[in-house]
């Protein structure tokens, strides 16, 4: 079979100035104009992920391949399909900006992405809350927090509850592991997979020795590994990590002379060479899985991209593009109609058979049936009214009736106006109260976390460790509350992301400091904990600024309500004067 050529545009894009929003808007406009020049407006679908990183390569290539095949077959309803690629670099801030740009582009009908859970959650709030919501389908975001997150957010991979359980069962039953150590990236993906694994592994009779967080900027995981060794070692090392973090852990594991088997989620896909020895991961897709549809896809992909093989992210993106093309072919390029079509796939509409298997969405936008494998008015009324005017009595009665009706209408309007104002005032006060509650709760939990962490550094104890972890968990719950506040601006969402990053960093820095303390490396532990104080001050400032903006919005809303009250009062006087 001849390789499918990936489409290329017969023109170049001048480098526009300005931020990502302006560049994406410029690109969308150029694509529309170019396709119109060829004859017929294009159908635009956004594709976004960390394309500047290795994990985003297969996603981009597979989406290009799907679009090339669709256009080669005549397009969608005779119109060409254009994919608009935007690199979110795995950054929540960048994902939010891209989501805003895609949502604001009237020509954009759907989005393939984002790739990871943290960017999908951050961007999903933008896609879902804009005036004209935009459907987003992720190929690989697996956080349980995405289940039922929004009517416009879907994914084609099972959530971490499923994957974490399968990893735990494999570790306990197939590997015979009794003791496990967990290293997890301190974001929605890592925390979700860690919780699911720990719960299932413990239920199966295993014990989790420790659960240690890290961030992409964490330079070394050696203190965690050394402490596990000091405590007697583990039978399996669970890496709820992105690939770079997993590779760091595996390198340092080898440097310490340890040969513990390692297992993780599908984010470990792509680890190769000596580091891959003894490493297993869960996935809903493997290139070698049986099936004619998948064999054809892999064959074409390998030839199109110089021997490269697709991963689960690429296969998922390929299926999503083809599913969206099918939906648009059925209902047209209307955002809401496309979303409604996709929501019915697997229920009132047939399931979609893709290279990753059967895609059937439930009411929460999930694909629970996908298996996880471990692998490397009329005329009568008017006539009656004319009859009533034939006598003076009826005219007088009608006049009084009109006055009475006017008074009733005025009363109804007045009551409705007061009710609407009370509701609006209550809503604004509730939003302000929620922002204040979440902000103060977050700051309090962070201070509790720091106090417990410092207590552990002074005198290590299980109680201090439990209090530290409990306060950190409480802080993450308050973070979710901040993210879910209504009416957040782009600036507010970026501030919340910064708060989340600081909170995660505080937990990681103290966790590493505790490991160093347990290893007797006092000076290193002290140095690790010093940076936390500045982070705590910055977090407090950001929460205070966010609360101030919420209060300002509440004041502005109060002004709008006062103006509305004035207009309603004037209208009531007009109604009374007329009656």
C-alpha positions as CSV (number, residue, x, y, z in Angstrom):
1,X,0.0,0.0,0.0
2,X,1.3,3.4,-0.9
3,X,2.0,5.7,2.0
4,X,-0.6,8.4,2.6
5,X,1.0,11.8,2.1
6,X,0.6,14.2,5.0
7,X,-1.1,17.4,3.6
8,X,1.0,20.5,3.4
9,X,-0.2,24.1,2.6
10,X,1.0,25.7,-0.6
11,X,1.8,28.9,1.1
12,X,3.7,30.1,4.2
13,X,2.4,32.0,7.2
14,X,4.1,35.3,7.9
15,X,5.2,35.4,11.5
16,X,2.6,37.6,13.2
17,X,3.5,39.6,16.2
18,X,1.8,39.5,19.6
19,X,0.8,36.7,21.9
20,X,-0.6,33.3,21.3
21,X,-4.2,34.5,21.0
22,X,-3.4,36.9,18.2
23,X,-1.2,34.3,16.4
24,X,-3.9,31.6,16.5
25,X,-6.6,34.1,15.3
26,X,-4.3,35.1,12.5
27,X,-3.7,31.5,11.5
28,X,-7.5,30.6,11.6
29,X,-8.2,33.6,9.3
30,X,-5.4,32.6,6.8
31,X,-6.7,29.0,6.7
32,X,-10.2,30.1,5.9
33,X,-9.1,32.6,3.2
34,X,-6.8,30.1,1.6
35,X,-9.4,27.4,1.5
36,X,-12.0,29.8,0.1
37,X,-9.5,30.7,-2.7
38,X,-9.4,27.0,-3.6
39,X,-13.1,26.8,-3.7
40,X,-15.3,26.2,-0.6
41,X,-14.9,27.2,3.0
42,X,-12.9,24.7,5.0
43,X,-14.1,23.0,8.2
44,X,-11.7,23.9,11.0
45,X,-10.9,21.6,13.9
46,X,-8.4,22.6,16.5
47,X,-5.7,20.1,17.6
48,X,-3.7,21.0,20.7
49,X,-1.2,19.2,22.8
50,X,2.5,19.4,23.8
51,X,3.8,19.2,20.3
52,X,7.2,20.6,21.2
53,X,7.7,17.6,23.5
54,X,8.3,13.9,22.4
55,X,4.9,12.8,23.9
56,X,3.0,15.1,21.5
57,X,4.7,13.9,18.3
58,X,2.5,10.9,17.6
59,X,-0.7,12.9,18.4
60,X,0.1,15.5,15.8
61,X,1.2,13.0,13.2
62,X,-1.8,10.7,13.6
63,X,-4.2,13.7,13.4
64,X,-2.5,14.8,10.2
65,X,-2.8,11.3,8.8
66,X,-6.5,11.1,9.5
67,X,-7.2,14.5,7.9
68,X,-5.2,13.5,4.8
69,X,-7.3,10.4,4.4
70,X,-10.5,12.3,4.9
71,X,-9.6,14.9,2.3
72,X,-8.4,12.2,-0.1
73,X,-11.8,10.6,0.1
74,X,-13.6,13.9,-0.8
75,X,-13.6,15.8,2.4
76,X,-16.7,16.3,4.6
77,X,-19.8,17.1,2.5
78,X,-17.4,18.1,-0.2
79,X,-15.5,20.6,2.0
80,X,-11.9,20.3,2.9
81,X,-10.9,19.6,6.5
82,X,-8.2,21.8,8.0
83,X,-6.6,21.1,11.3
84,X,-5.3,24.1,13.3
85,X,-2.4,23.0,15.5
86,X,-1.5,24.8,18.7
87,X,1.3,23.7,21.0
88,X,0.2,24.0,24.7
89,X,3.7,22.8,25.9
90,X,2.0,20.9,28.7
91,X,1.3,24.3,30.4
92,X,-2.0,25.1,32.0
93,X,-1.6,28.8,31.3
94,X,-0.9,28.2,27.6
95,X,-3.8,25.7,27.4
96,X,-6.2,28.4,28.8
97,X,-5.0,30.9,26.2
98,X,-5.4,28.4,23.4
99,X,-8.9,27.5,24.6
100,X,-9.9,31.1,24.6
101,X,-8.6,31.6,21.1
102,X,-10.2,28.5,19.7
103,X,-13.5,29.4,21.4
104,X,-13.5,32.9,20.0
105,X,-12.9,31.6,16.4
106,X,-16.4,31.3,14.9
107,X,-15.0,29.0,12.2
108,X,-13.7,26.4,14.8
109,X,-16.2,23.6,15.3
110,X,-14.4,21.2,17.7
111,X,-11.1,20.5,19.4
112,X,-8.9,17.4,19.6
113,X,-7.0,17.7,22.9
114,X,-5.7,18.4,25.3
115,X,-3.3,15.6,26.0
116,X,-2.7,15.6,29.8
117,X,-5.2,15.9,32.6
118,X,-4.0,19.2,34.0
119,X,-4.2,21.0,30.7
120,X,-7.5,19.4,29.8
121,X,-9.1,20.4,33.1
122,X,-7.7,24.0,32.8
123,X,-8.8,24.5,29.2
124,X,-12.1,22.6,29.7
125,X,-13.5,25.3,31.9
126,X,-12.9,27.8,29.1
127,X,-14.4,25.7,26.3
128,X,-17.5,25.0,28.5
129,X,-18.2,28.5,29.9
130,X,-17.8,30.7,26.8
131,X,-20.9,32.2,25.1
132,X,-20.7,29.6,22.3
133,X,-19.3,26.4,24.0
134,X,-16.9,24.3,22.0
135,X,-16.6,20.5,22.1
136,X,-13.3,19.1,23.3
137,X,-12.3,15.4,23.1
138,X,-9.1,14.3,24.7
139,X,-7.1,11.3,23.5
140,X,-5.4,10.5,26.8
141,X,-6.4,12.7,29.7
142,X,-7.4,10.2,32.5
143,X,-8.0,12.2,35.7
144,X,-11.1,11.1,37.5
145,X,-11.9,14.8,38.0
146,X,-12.9,14.9,34.3
147,X,-15.8,12.4,34.7
148,X,-18.9,14.5,34.3
149,X,-16.8,17.6,34.3
150,X,-18.8,19.3,31.5
151,X,-21.3,18.4,28.7
152,X,-18.6,19.6,26.3
153,X,-15.7,17.6,27.5
154,X,-15.2,14.0,26.4
155,X,-12.2,11.5,26.3
156,X,-11.5,8.2,24.6
157,X,-9.4,6.7,27.4
158,X,-10.6,5.2,30.7
159,X,-10.0,7.3,33.8
160,X,-7.3,6.6,36.4
161,X,-9.7,4.7,38.7
162,X,-9.8,2.0,36.1
163,X,-6.1,2.2,35.2
164,X,-4.9,2.4,38.8
165,X,-6.9,-0.6,39.8
166,X,-5.5,-2.6,36.9
167,X,-2.0,-1.6,37.8
168,X,-2.6,-2.6,41.4
169,X,-4.0,-6.0,40.4
170,X,-1.1,-6.8,38.1
171,X,1.4,-5.8,40.8
172,X,-0.3,-7.8,43.5
173,X,-1.4,-10.9,41.5
174,X,1.1,-11.2,38.6
175,X,4.2,-9.8,40.2
176,X,3.4,-11.1,43.7
177,X,4.3,-7.7,45.2
178,X,3.5,-7.2,48.9
179,X,5.2,-3.8,49.4
180,X,5.0,-0.9,47.0
181,X,6.5,2.5,46.8
182,X,4.8,5.3,44.8
183,X,6.4,8.3,43.2
184,X,3.8,10.6,41.6
185,X,3.8,13.9,39.7
186,X,2.0,16.4,41.9
187,X,-0.8,17.3,39.5
188,X,-4.3,15.9,38.8
189,X,-3.0,13.0,36.8
190,X,-0.4,11.8,39.3
191,X,-2.6,12.3,42.3
192,X,-5.5,10.5,40.7
193,X,-3.5,7.5,39.6
194,X,-1.7,7.3,43.0
195,X,-5.0,7.3,44.9
196,X,-6.6,4.6,42.7
197,X,-3.5,2.4,42.9
198,X,-3.1,2.7,46.7
199,X,-6.8,2.0,47.4
200,X,-6.9,-1.1,45.3
201,X,-3.4,-2.4,46.3
202,X,-4.3,-2.1,50.0
203,X,-7.7,-3.8,49.4
204,X,-5.8,-6.7,47.9
205,X,-3.7,-7.1,51.0
206,X,-0.6,-5.1,49.9
207,X,1.0,-2.3,51.8
208,X,2.2,1.1,50.4
209,X,5.5,2.0,52.0
210,X,5.4,5.6,51.0
211,X,3.8,8.0,48.4
212,X,6.2,10.8,47.3
213,X,5.4,13.8,45.1
214,X,7.6,15.6,42.5
215,X,7.3,18.3,39.9
216,X,8.9,18.6,36.4
217,X,11.5,20.9,37.9
218,X,12.5,18.5,40.7
219,X,16.2,17.9,40.0
220,X,16.5,14.5,41.8
221,X,14.3,11.8,43.2
222,X,17.2,10.0,44.9
223,X,16.2,10.9,48.5
224,X,12.9,9.1,48.0
225,X,14.6,6.0,46.6
226,X,17.3,6.0,49.2
227,X,14.7,6.2,52.0
228,X,12.7,3.3,50.5
229,X,15.9,1.3,50.5
230,X,16.6,2.3,54.1
231,X,13.1,1.1,55.1
232,X,13.7,-2.3,53.7
233,X,13.0,-1.8,50.0
234,X,9.9,-2.5,47.9
235,X,8.6,-5.3,45.7
236,X,7.4,-2.9,43.0
237,X,8.0,0.8,42.3
238,X,4.9,2.6,41.0
239,X,5.6,5.6,38.8
240,X,2.5,7.7,38.5
241,X,4.7,10.1,36.4
242,X,5.0,11.7,33.1
243,X,7.7,10.1,31.0
244,X,10.6,12.5,31.9
245,X,10.0,12.0,35.6
246,X,9.8,8.3,35.2
247,X,13.1,8.3,33.3
248,X,14.7,10.3,36.0
249,X,13.5,7.8,38.7
250,X,14.7,4.8,36.6
251,X,18.2,6.3,36.0
252,X,18.6,7.1,39.7
253,X,17.3,3.6,40.6
254,X,20.0,2.1,38.5
255,X,22.7,4.4,39.9
256,X,21.7,3.2,43.4
257,X,22.1,-0.4,42.2
258,X,18.4,-1.2,42.8
259,X,16.5,-3.6,40.5
260,X,13.0,-3.1,41.6
261,X,10.4,-3.8,38.9
262,X,8.6,-0.6,37.9
263,X,5.0,-0.1,36.7
264,X,3.0,3.0,35.8
265,X,0.3,4.5,33.6
266,X,0.2,5.1,29.9
267,X,2.3,8.2,30.3
268,X,5.3,5.9,30.5
269,X,4.9,5.0,26.8
270,X,8.0,5.6,24.8
271,X,10.7,4.7,27.4
272,X,13.3,2.8,25.5
273,X,16.8,1.2,25.9
274,X,18.2,-0.1,29.1
275,X,15.8,2.0,31.2
276,X,12.9,0.1,29.8
277,X,14.0,-3.2,31.3
278,X,11.5,-4.4,33.8
279,X,9.2,-1.5,33.2
280,X,5.5,-2.1,32.6
281,X,2.7,0.3,31.9
282,X,-1.1,0.3,31.5
283,X,-2.7,1.4,28.2
284,X,-5.8,1.1,26.2
285,X,-3.8,0.8,23.0
286,X,-0.7,-1.1,21.8
287,X,0.5,-0.9,18.2
288,X,0.8,-4.7,18.0
289,X,-2.8,-5.3,19.2
290,X,-4.8,-7.5,16.8
291,X,-7.3,-6.3,14.2
292,X,-7.3,-5.4,10.5
293,X,-8.3,-1.8,11.1
294,X,-5.3,-1.2,13.5
295,X,-2.9,-3.2,11.3
296,X,-3.7,-0.9,8.4
297,X,-3.4,2.2,10.5
298,X,0.0,1.2,11.9
299,X,1.3,0.2,8.4
300,X,0.3,3.5,6.8
301,X,1.6,5.5,9.8
302,X,5.0,3.8,9.8
303,X,5.4,4.4,6.1
304,X,4.3,8.0,6.3
305,X,6.6,8.9,9.2
306,X,9.8,7.2,8.5
307,X,9.4,4.1,10.5
308,X,7.9,5.8,13.6
309,X,5.2,3.8,15.4
310,X,2.1,5.4,16.8
311,X,1.4,5.4,20.6
312,X,-1.9,5.5,22.4
313,X,-2.1,9.3,22.1
314,X,-1.7,9.2,18.4
315,X,-4.1,6.4,17.9
316,X,-6.6,8.2,20.1
317,X,-6.2,11.5,18.1
318,X,-6.6,9.5,14.8
319,X,-9.9,8.1,16.1
320,X,-11.2,11.4,17.3
321,X,-10.6,13.2,14.0
322,X,-12.4,10.5,12.1
323,X,-15.2,10.5,14.7
324,X,-15.6,14.2,14.4
325,X,-15.6,14.0,10.6
326,X,-18.4,11.4,10.8
327,X,-20.4,13.6,13.2
328,X,-20.0,16.7,10.9
329,X,-21.0,14.6,7.9
330,X,-24.2,13.7,9.7
331,X,-25.2,17.0,11.3
332,X,-23.1,19.7,9.7
333,X,-20.5,22.0,11.1
334,X,-22.6,23.3,14.0
335,X,-20.9,23.3,17.4
336,X,-23.9,22.2,19.5
337,X,-25.2,19.7,16.9
338,X,-21.7,18.1,16.8
339,X,-21.6,17.9,20.6
340,X,-25.1,16.3,20.7
341,X,-24.1,13.8,18.1
342,X,-21.0,12.7,20.0
343,X,-22.9,12.5,23.3
344,X,-25.1,9.9,21.7
345,X,-22.3,7.7,20.3
346,X,-22.7,4.3,22.0
347,X,-26.3,4.9,23.2
348,X,-28.9,6.1,20.7
349,X,-26.3,6.1,17.9
350,X,-24.0,3.2,17.1
351,X,-20.6,3.0,18.9
352,X,-17.6,4.2,16.8
353,X,-15.2,1.4,15.8
354,X,-11.7,2.9,15.8
355,X,-8.2,1.7,15.8
356,X,-8.1,1.9,19.6
357,X,-11.2,-0.3,19.8
358,X,-14.9,0.5,20.4
359,X,-15.7,4.1,21.5
360,X,-19.0,4.3,23.4
361,X,-19.5,7.3,25.6
362,X,-21.5,7.2,28.8
363,X,-23.5,10.1,30.3
364,X,-20.3,11.5,31.8
365,X,-18.2,11.7,28.6
366,X,-16.2,8.6,29.6
367,X,-15.6,5.3,27.8
368,X,-16.0,2.8,30.7
369,X,-16.2,-0.3,28.5
370,X,-12.7,0.2,27.0
371,X,-10.3,-2.5,28.3
372,X,-7.0,-1.6,30.0
373,X,-4.0,-3.9,29.2
374,X,-0.6,-4.0,30.8
375,X,2.1,-3.9,28.2
376,X,5.5,-3.3,27.6
377,X,-53.3,33.2,19.5
378,X,-56.8,32.9,16.9
379,X,-59.7,34.9,15.4
380,X,-62.3,33.8,17.9
381,X,-60.8,36.0,20.6
382,X,-60.9,39.1,18.5
383,X,-64.6,38.5,17.6
384,X,-65.5,38.2,21.3
385,X,-63.8,41.5,22.1
386,X,-65.8,43.4,19.4
387,X,-69.0,42.0,20.8
388,X,-68.1,43.3,24.3
389,X,-67.8,46.9,23.0
390,X,-71.3,47.1,21.6
391,X,-72.9,48.4,24.8
392,X,-71.9,51.3,27.2
393,X,-72.0,48.9,30.2
394,X,-69.5,46.6,28.6
395,X,-67.3,49.6,27.7
396,X,-67.3,50.8,31.3
397,X,-66.7,47.3,32.6
398,X,-63.9,46.9,30.1
399,X,-62.4,50.2,31.2
400,X,-62.4,49.1,34.8
401,X,-61.1,45.8,33.7
402,X,-58.3,47.4,31.9
403,X,-57.3,49.4,35.0
404,X,-57.5,46.3,37.1
405,X,-55.5,44.4,34.6
406,X,-52.9,47.1,34.5
407,X,-52.6,47.1,38.2
408,X,-52.2,43.3,38.2
409,X,-49.6,43.5,35.5
410,X,-47.7,46.2,37.4
411,X,-47.9,44.1,40.5
412,X,-46.6,41.1,38.7
413,X,-43.8,43.0,37.0
414,X,-42.9,44.6,40.4
415,X,-42.8,41.2,42.1
416,X,-40.8,39.7,39.3
417,X,-38.3,42.6,39.4
418,X,-37.9,42.3,43.1
419,X,-37.5,38.6,42.8
420,X,-34.9,38.9,40.0
421,X,-33.0,41.6,42.0
422,X,-33.0,39.4,45.1
423,X,-31.8,36.4,43.1
424,X,-29.0,38.5,41.5
425,X,-27.9,40.0,44.8
426,X,-27.9,36.6,46.4
427,X,-25.9,35.2,43.5
428,X,-23.3,37.9,43.7
429,X,-23.0,37.6,47.5
430,X,-22.7,33.8,47.2
431,X,-19.9,34.2,44.7
432,X,-18.1,36.7,46.9
433,X,-18.6,34.5,49.9
434,X,-17.4,31.4,48.0
435,X,-14.3,33.2,46.8
436,X,-13.5,34.4,50.3
437,X,-14.1,31.0,51.8
438,X,-12.0,29.2,49.3
439,X,-9.2,31.7,49.5
440,X,-9.0,31.9,53.3
441,X,-9.4,28.1,53.5
442,X,-6.5,27.6,51.1
443,X,-4.2,30.0,53.0
444,X,-5.1,28.3,56.3
445,X,-4.5,24.8,55.0
446,X,-1.1,25.9,53.5
447,X,-0.1,27.4,56.9
448,X,-1.2,24.2,58.6
449,X,0.9,22.2,56.0
450,X,4.0,24.3,56.7
451,X,3.5,24.0,60.5
452,X,3.2,20.2,60.3
453,X,6.2,20.0,57.9
454,X,8.4,22.1,60.1
455,X,7.3,20.0,63.1
456,X,8.4,16.9,61.2
457,X,11.8,18.4,60.4
458,X,12.2,19.3,64.1
459,X,11.0,16.0,65.5
460,X,9.9,13.3,62.9
461,X,6.8,11.4,63.9
462,X,4.0,9.6,62.1
463,X,1.4,12.1,63.5
464,X,3.3,15.1,62.0
465,X,3.6,13.2,58.7
466,X,-0.1,12.4,58.6
467,X,-1.0,16.0,59.5
468,X,1.3,17.3,56.8
469,X,-0.3,15.1,54.1
470,X,-3.8,15.9,55.4
471,X,-3.3,19.6,55.2
472,X,-1.9,19.3,51.7
473,X,-4.9,17.3,50.6
474,X,-7.2,19.9,52.1
475,X,-5.3,22.6,50.2
476,X,-5.9,20.8,46.9
477,X,-9.6,20.6,47.6
478,X,-9.8,24.3,48.2
479,X,-7.9,24.8,44.9
480,X,-10.6,22.9,43.1
481,X,-13.2,25.2,44.7
482,X,-11.3,28.3,43.4
483,X,-11.2,26.8,39.9
484,X,-14.9,26.2,39.9
485,X,-15.9,29.8,40.8
486,X,-18.2,31.3,38.2
487,X,-17.3,34.3,36.2
488,X,-13.5,34.0,36.4
489,X,-11.6,36.1,33.8
490,X,-8.6,34.9,31.9
491,X,-6.4,36.7,34.4
492,X,-8.2,35.0,37.3
493,X,-7.7,31.5,35.8
494,X,-4.0,32.2,35.2
495,X,-3.8,33.4,38.9
496,X,-5.4,30.1,40.1
497,X,-2.9,28.1,38.0
498,X,-0.1,30.0,39.7
499,X,-1.6,29.3,43.1
500,X,-1.9,25.6,42.2
501,X,1.7,25.5,41.1
502,X,2.9,27.1,44.4
503,X,0.9,24.8,46.5
504,X,2.2,21.7,44.6
505,X,5.8,23.0,44.9
506,X,5.4,23.6,48.7
507,X,4.4,20.0,49.2
508,X,7.2,18.6,47.0
509,X,9.9,20.7,48.6
510,X,8.9,19.6,52.1
511,X,8.4,16.0,51.1
512,X,12.0,15.9,49.7
513,X,13.2,17.7,52.9
514,X,11.5,15.0,55.0
515,X,13.2,12.2,53.0
516,X,16.6,13.9,53.5
517,X,15.8,14.3,57.2
518,X,15.0,10.6,57.5
519,X,18.3,9.8,55.8
520,X,20.2,11.9,58.4
521,X,21.2,14.5,55.8
522,X,20.2,17.5,58.0
523,X,21.9,20.3,56.1
524,X,20.4,19.3,52.8
525,X,17.0,19.0,54.5
526,X,17.3,22.5,55.8
527,X,18.3,23.9,52.5
528,X,15.4,22.2,50.7
529,X,12.9,23.8,53.1
530,X,14.2,27.3,53.0
531,X,12.6,28.2,49.7
532,X,9.1,27.4,50.9
533,X,8.7,30.6,52.9
534,X,8.9,32.8,49.8
535,X,6.5,30.5,48.0
536,X,4.0,30.8,50.9
537,X,4.2,34.6,50.9
538,X,3.6,34.6,47.1
539,X,0.7,32.3,47.4
540,X,-0.9,34.4,50.1
541,X,-0.5,37.5,48.0
542,X,-2.1,35.9,44.9
543,X,-5.1,34.7,47.0
544,X,-5.5,38.2,48.4
545,X,-5.4,39.7,44.9
546,X,-7.9,37.2,43.6
547,X,-10.3,37.9,46.5
548,X,-9.9,41.7,45.8
549,X,-10.9,41.2,42.2
550,X,-13.9,39.2,43.2
551,X,-14.9,41.9,45.6
552,X,-14.5,44.5,42.9
553,X,-16.7,42.5,40.6
554,X,-19.3,42.3,43.3
555,X,-19.2,46.0,43.7
556,X,-19.6,46.5,40.0
557,X,-22.5,44.1,40.0
558,X,-24.1,46.1,42.8
559,X,-23.9,49.2,40.6
560,X,-25.5,47.3,37.7
561,X,-28.3,46.1,40.0
562,X,-28.9,49.6,41.3
563,X,-29.2,50.9,37.7
564,X,-31.5,48.0,36.8
565,X,-33.7,48.8,39.9
566,X,-34.0,52.4,38.6
567,X,-35.1,51.3,35.2
568,X,-37.6,48.8,36.6
569,X,-39.0,51.6,38.9
570,X,-39.4,53.9,35.9
571,X,-41.2,51.2,33.9
572,X,-43.6,50.6,36.8
573,X,-44.5,54.3,36.9
574,X,-45.1,54.2,33.2
575,X,-47.4,51.2,33.5
576,X,-49.3,52.8,36.4
577,X,-49.7,56.1,34.5
578,X,-51.1,54.3,31.4
579,X,-53.6,52.4,33.5
